[in-house]
């Protein structure tokens, strides 16, 4: 059995463009990006350098910073962006 540390934060931490990019990567070819129907789950442990992969995908610097900091501070292997979740202080927030 494998245990994964994860966190949930508001969808307001991603830009509309980030949402478009993530929706393009939801498929069998990229099994680490999941569309929940109302947000996204990223399985960060699937890549040795997930922030670099997010950069290659075109994900905004704001999201990459949030993911990087959460990985370093909380050792997360998964992050869920949910519209009903709270925003995190100190990180960019976007209104779509």
KAURWO-V94048 format. One line per field, one symbol per residue. ss: DSSP state (h for helix, s for strand, l for the rest). phi: phi as a letter, one per 30 degrees, with the letter a starting at -180 (. if undefined). Layout:
ss: ???
phi: ???
//
This chain:
ss: lllllssssshhhllhhhhhhhhhllsllsllssslllssssshhhlllhhhhhhhhlllhhhhhhhhhhhhhhlllsssssllllllllllllll
phi: .ccbdbbbbddddcdededdddddcdaddbdccbcdjbabcccdddbdbddddddedjdddddddddedddddbhdcabccbdcdddcdjbebbcc
//
